[in-house]
Amino acid sequence: MIADKKLSVVIPVYNAENHIENTIQELVSFFFNHQISYEIILVNDNSTDATLTILHTLANKNNVIKVINNTVNIGQDSSTLIGVKATKFQTILIIDDDFEFPKQSILQLIDLQTLKNADVVYGIPIHNKSNFIRKISHNFSHAFIKLIGFSDASNYKLITGNIVSKLRNLEVDKTSILINFY
């Protein structure tokens, strides 16, 4: 049952001053309207714009928002892992700072995870509205993921169970992390 879910939301953030406030306001409204208990962990990856100030303002207005600030840029994956390690709930939603997916898709991920008892459920975009540079970066990272044996992985995912426990026990550094789960 969705109303019984307690959800940690991890958002790695980099130079998001133009959209992060809207992303958070939409999420807070969505969770309130669907009576979902939540926390939001915002991991600022050493942004060079006003993002950190905006994140602190958001956290000061809402006690379920926590801000973590990387003093050096360590990348999206390591920032996500730092956020996962700071969560308190066993079900974690990982999203990008511009969250381009329909908010209703969160319910679909939760329903599918519950129905299939899956440790990871990915959200895959049907239509991507990203700018050209972001699309190139996205396509490159997904080509690499497919090359190492995964298919259609996404930064938008719901994780729970054994995966969360394993991620919380990993060390974080500035290098990329490749994890084999068997």
Residue pairs with C-beta under 8 A, 6 or more apart in sequence:
2 34
2 36
2 107
2 110
2 111
3 34
3 35
3 36
5 36
5 37
5 91
5 110
6 37
6 38
6 89
6 90
6 91
7 31
7 36
7 37
7 38
7 39
7 89
7 91
7 92
7 93
7 110
8 38
8 39
8 41
8 87
8 88
8 89
8 91
8 92
8 93
9 27
9 38
9 39
9 40
9 41
9 92
9 93
9 94
9 95
10 41
10 43
10 80
10 83
10 84
10 87
10 92
10 93
10 94
10 95
11 23
11 40
11 41
11 42
11 43
11 83
11 94
11 95
11 96
11 97
11 99
12 43
12 45
12 76
12 79
12 80
12 83
12 96
12 97
13 20
13 42
13 43
13 44
13 45
13 47
13 51
13 55
13 79
13 97
14 44
14 45
14 46
14 47
14 51
14 73
14 76
14 79
14 97
15 47
15 48
15 49
15 51
16 23
16 47
16 49
16 51
16 54
16 97
16 98
17 47
17 49
17 50
17 51
17 54
19 97
19 98
20 42
20 51
20 54
20 55
20 58
20 97
21 54
21 58
23 97
23 98
23 99
24 40
24 42
24 58
24 65
26 99
26 103
27 38
27 40
27 99
27 103
28 40
28 62
30 36
30 103
30 106
31 37
31 38
34 107
37 89
38 64
38 89
39 64
39 65
39 66
39 87
39 88
39 89
40 62
40 64
40 65
40 66
41 66
41 68
41 83
41 86
41 87
42 55
42 58
42 59
42 65
42 66
42 67
42 68
42 83
43 68
43 69
43 70
43 79
43 80
43 82
43 83
43 86
44 51
44 52
44 55
44 67
44 68
44 69
44 70
45 70
45 73
45 74
45 75
45 76
45 79
46 69
46 70
46 71
46 72
46 73
46 74
52 67
52 69
55 67
56 67
58 65
58 67
59 65
59 66
59 67
66 86
68 82
68 83
68 86
70 79
70 82
72 174
74 82
74 172
74 173
74 174
75 174
75 176
76 155
77 176
77 177
78 172
78 173
78 174
78 175
78 176
78 177
80 94
80 155
81 167
81 170
81 172
81 177
82 172
83 94
84 92
84 94
84 159
84 164
84 167
84 168
85 167
85 168
85 170
85 172
87 164
87 168
90 160
90 161
90 164
91 110
91 113
91 158
91 159
91 160
91 164
92 158
92 159
92 160
92 164
93 106
93 109
93 157
93 158
94 155
94 156
94 157
94 158
94 159
95 101
95 155
95 156
96 155
96 156
99 156
100 125
100 128
100 129
100 130
101 123
101 125
101 156
105 123
105 156
108 123
109 121
109 123
109 157
109 158
110 158
112 118
112 121
113 121
113 158
113 160
118 160
119 159
119 160
119 161
119 162
119 163
120 157
120 158
120 159
120 160
120 163
121 157
121 158
122 152
122 153
122 154
122 156
122 157
123 154
123 156
123 157
123 158
124 152
124 154
124 156
125 154
125 156
128 135
128 138
130 138
142 152
142 153
145 151
145 153
146 152
148 178
159 167
163 181
166 179
166 181
167 179
170 177
170 179
